[in-house]
């Protein structure tokens, strides 16, 4: 774990998840409006805030006064890292800004190294991707921070990213011995559950891994409503799942892009959640306008609940299993919020998955793009994935990341030869969020000029 290459390469989302909330009771001596700007509104305006921070009369001893103010300045500057958008206007911290944050942190801890400041400093350094510095503080102050939930979660994430499962076991034990350290944090629970699985355990709560051991992968009939029957079966079928909002916001432009780039090689099937007559009418119009796509449609009612996004994401994979069994065509399951940019070259591979070396292991299979040909191995794999998902949904385990855990864990049910037959493709070549012109498709980001221009051109050309 000397270089921490994978931890430093992971997407900013994971560095933010345990650092968005920084608790500093010491800020009670600061004006409420300054505290709110820094911690609630995540202000990044250091030029305006630093003079205000420095001018406050806190009543603290001079060293402690300076320490608090240095730490607040560090947090303001580090708030830039919380912007996870891939837009052109995103402010990325420079090496000079990172160095300035470290200077603030070091100065703060010299003035006051109480446990709250240590935890905040570790969170700040982790947020700005100074992994070695954050670990240095942890290792040198272990007795003080060993009961800190945020610090243990950060340490566990680094261990899992670096495949250091011996150390991960120690951290998991520390977290599970005191449930208050975990709270109801879904990411922490996901890490602990998946970590236990990678250590050889079979967790049965939060996410139940026991379905992997079932001798049969029985799938209940879902009772899908067929709105428009699938008839054409000589081309690859693009499978898009969405609710009403995502249909109009994303799926319609996606269909325009499929027509623009692949009308001769791809058909489309829409699997809809909780839609209505307005969507039906729109689809009827699109079928007339884009006849080469042979648009077919199925519909599924899902009872409203607090985890609807997890249900939608997970039921998408369950329907993919059904489509593979019934359509008789290769299937390309793709996110609604993408736009196709290039022509698709047909492949005879049994299963094509995206590889992203910077993702945690539970994201080893990206659900954003899956290409699969009908066949025994692929069908067994998706039977197992769907069974895993259905058991968990029916047990009330509609937890964050369920579909990704099902996809990654079910790979272990395949033989070594079967796993070797999977085609792993570099994620950026298929689904780019950096908007490379040669990528097969782009993730939609309206704040990106290239993406916005392409989206506008499709709408202008095809929208009626």
CORDAPE-V224352 format. One record per pair of residues at least 24 apart in sequence whose C-alpha atoms are under 6 Angstrom apart, sorted by the first residue. I is the first residue (numbers start at 1). J is the second residue. Records with the same first field share a line. If there is no record, write none. Layout:
BEGIN
I: J  J
END
This chain:
BEGIN
6: 358
7: 158  161
9: 358
10: 358  359
15: 127
16: 127
18: 150
19: 123
29: 58
42: 79
44: 76  77  79  80
63: 111
64: 111  112
67: 108  111  112
70: 104  108
71: 105  108
74: 101  104
87: 447  448
88: 448
149: 181
161: 360
206: 397
207: 397
211: 388
217: 383  384  387
219: 387
224: 299  300
225: 298  299
226: 298
227: 297  298
228: 296  297
229: 296
230: 296
233: 329
235: 265  266
236: 266  329  330  331
237: 266  267  268  331
238: 267  268  331  332  333
239: 269  332  333
240: 270  334  336
241: 270  271  272
242: 272
243: 272  273
244: 275
250: 336  337
251: 336
254: 339
257: 339  340
258: 340
261: 342  343
262: 343
263: 292  293
267: 293  294
268: 293  295
269: 295  296  297
270: 297
271: 297  298  299
272: 299
273: 299  300  301
274: 301
314: 403
318: 386
321: 382
324: 374
330: 372  373
331: 371  372
332: 370  371
333: 369  370
334: 368  369
335: 368
337: 444
338: 442  443  444
339: 441  442
340: 441
341: 440  441
342: 440
351: 422
352: 423  424
353: 424
354: 424  425  426  427
355: 424  425  426  427
356: 427
362: 405  408
363: 404
365: 408
385: 410
END
